[in-house]
Amino acid sequence: MLTHEYAGNQLQLTDEGFLVSAADWTPEVAQSLAAEAGIVLTPEHWTVITYCREDAARQSGQSPGLRRISQYSGVGMKDLYRLFPKGPGKLAARIAGLPKPKACL
C-alpha cells in the first residue's frame, strides 16, 4: 500500500493508485486525483463520477464497467474516451474513489 496526500489528507492507495477506502473520497480529493492525471473536471466529468459512485452504492461498492457507464450515465463511449483518456473505466473509477473495475485489466 502507498500513502499520498490529496486535498490536504494523507490517504492510503493500492499499488495501482486506487483509494483503499471509498469513505476517504470527497469532491476535493476527486479534483486532486484528476489534476494528477492531467484532467480539469468539467460538469460532464462530474456526471460520470456521480453515476459511478451511485452505481457502486447499489452494487455493494463494486465499480461499474465501461459499458454500463456509457449505457446509463448519458455519456457516450466516444465521450468517455475523450473525458478520461487511456483507460476511461479505470480512470473514472479512480477519480470517483472506487476500486478498480473487475472488467479492467
C-alpha positions in Angstrom: 0.0 0.0 0.0 1.0 3.6 -0.7 0.2 6.8 1.2 -0.2 10.0 -0.7 -1.6 13.5 0.1 -4.7 14.6 -1.6 -6.7 17.7 -0.7 -4.6 18.0 2.5 -5.3 14.5 3.7 -2.9 11.5 3.9 -4.8 8.7 2.1 -3.9 5.1 1.6 -3.8 3.8 -2.0 -3.5 0.4 -3.6 -0.4 -0.3 -5.7 -2.4 0.9 -8.8 -3.3 4.2 -7.2 -6.9 3.5 -6.2 -8.2 4.7 -2.8 -8.1 1.8 -0.2 -11.2 3.3 1.5 -14.0 4.8 -0.6 -15.0 6.7 2.6 -11.9 8.8 2.2 -13.3 10.3 -1.1 -14.5 13.9 -1.2 -15.0 16.2 -4.3 -11.8 17.9 -3.3 -10.0 14.5 -3.4 -11.5 13.9 -6.8 -10.1 17.3 -8.0 -6.7 16.3 -6.8 -6.8 12.8 -8.3 -7.9 14.3 -11.6 -5.3 17.0 -11.6 -2.6 14.3 -11.0 -3.9 12.7 -14.2 -3.8 16.0 -16.1 -7.6 16.4 -16.1 -9.6 19.5 -15.2 -13.0 18.3 -14.1 -16.0 19.7 -16.1 -19.7 19.2 -15.5 -19.5 16.3 -18.0 -16.8 14.6 -15.9 -19.0 15.1 -12.8 -21.9 13.4 -14.5 -19.8 10.3 -15.0 -18.2 10.4 -11.5 -21.6 10.9 -9.9 -23.1 8.0 -11.9 -20.1 5.7 -10.9 -20.5 6.5 -7.2 -24.3 6.0 -7.3 -24.0 2.7 -9.2 -21.3 1.4 -6.9 -23.5 2.2 -3.9 -26.2 0.0 -5.5 -23.7 -2.7 -6.4 -22.1 -3.3 -2.9 -19.2 -0.9 -3.7 -18.2 -2.5 -7.0 -17.2 -0.1 -9.7 -19.3 -0.1 -12.9 -17.7 -1.3 -16.1 -17.3 1.0 -19.1 -20.3 -0.3 -21.0 -22.6 0.2 -18.1 -21.2 3.7 -17.6 -21.8 4.5 -21.2 -25.3 2.9 -21.3 -26.7 4.5 -18.1 -24.8 7.8 -17.4 -25.9 9.6 -20.5 -22.3 10.0 -21.7 -21.4 8.1 -24.8 -18.4 5.8 -25.3 -16.5 8.2 -27.5 -17.0 11.0 -25.0 -15.8 8.7 -22.1 -12.6 8.2 -24.0 -12.3 12.0 -24.6 -13.0 12.8 -20.9 -10.9 10.0 -19.4 -8.1 9.2 -21.9 -6.1 6.0 -21.8 -8.5 3.7 -19.9 -11.7 5.6 -19.1 -13.2 2.8 -16.9 -10.2 2.7 -14.6 -9.6 6.4 -14.6 -13.2 7.3 -13.9 -13.3 4.8 -11.0 -10.0 6.1 -9.6 -11.2 9.7 -9.6 -14.6 8.6 -8.2 -12.7 7.0 -5.3 -13.9 3.5 -6.2 -12.0 0.2 -6.6 -10.6 -0.8 -10.0 -13.4 -2.2 -12.1 -13.3 -6.0 -12.4 -13.7 -5.8 -16.1 -10.4 -3.8 -16.4 -7.1 -5.5 -16.7 
